[in-house]
Amino acid sequence: MIRHIVALRFRAGMPMEAKQALYRDLAALSDHIDGILDFQHFENVSVETPLVRGFDDLFWFDFR
């Protein structure tokens, strides 16, 4: 299995609805790309705030 992790930094004031739409579209890729096992998205909860540098959202795909 391969896990591809992406950290995102959205513009200030980005509506939650826009984020959710992006994640919905990304999750839908599983129906079109063979080999995707899983898609997850989370808020970055790292305690190393200075190292995060504003990349407060994460998603990943697991591939076969």
DABEL-V542773 format. One record per run of one state. SS is the DSSP state (helix for helix, strand for strand, loop for the rest). FROM is the first residue (numbers start at 1). TO is the last residue. If there is no record, write none. Layout:
BEGIN
ss & from & to
SS & FROM & TO
SS & FROM & TO
END
This chain:
BEGIN
ss & from & to
loop & 1 & 1
strand & 2 & 8
loop & 9 & 15
helix & 16 & 31
loop & 32 & 35
strand & 36 & 43
loop & 44 & 48
helix & 49 & 52
loop & 53 & 56
strand & 57 & 63
loop & 64 & 64
END
